[in-house]
Amino acid sequence: MKNFKKMQEKLEVLQNDLNSMSDEIYNQQKEIKDLKLQIKVLKLTVQNIENIDKDNINIINEIPPHY
């Protein structure tokens, strides 16, 4: 009976550990998803800035009409 109780206690500790790990994995997956979205938004922002810069460079390089 003593061994059975020890095994039950160990099993309970393992179950708690498993639940904690599962929660942590869920939180990490959510954080990864959020970070991926942030990266996507940053990439789009950089692309937009690059496009604006290209347009501005073209305007700057144009010869004004009075020349």
N, C-alpha and C positions, 0 to 999 in steps of 0.2 A: 504493500500500500504506500509506503514511503517513497519508493521509486516512481510509482505512478504519479504521485503528487509533484515530485521534482520534474517529471516529464511534462506534466500539465503546465507548470510554471515556465519551463523553458519554451514550450510551445506558445504560450501567451506572450512572452517577450519577443519571440520570433515574429509572431503575428503583428505585434505593435511596430516592430522594426519594418516589416513589409509594408504596413499601412503608411508609415512615415516616408519610406522610399517612394511609394506610389504617389503620394501627395507632392513630393519634391520633383519627381519626374513630370507630373502634370504641370507644375508651376514653371519648370524649365521649358517645357514644350510651348507653353503660352508665351513666355518671354522670347523664345526664339522666333515664334510667329510674329510677335510685335516688332522685334528687331529687323526681321526680313522686310516688313512693311515700311519701316523707317528708312531702310537702305533703298528700297524702291523709290520712295518719295524723294530722297536725296539725289538719286541718279537722275530722276526727271527734272529736278530743280537745276542741277548742274547742266544738263542738256539744254534747258531753256536759257540759262545764262550764256552758254556757249553760242547758241543761235542768235541771241540778242547782240552779243559781241561781234559775231560775223556780220550781221546786218549793219552795225555801227561802223565797222572797219570799211565795208563797201561804200557807205555814205561818205566817210572821211576821204577815201581814195578817189572819189569821183571829182572830175574837174568841174568847177563851177561854170555856169552857162555864160558868164561874161568874158571867159577867156577864149 
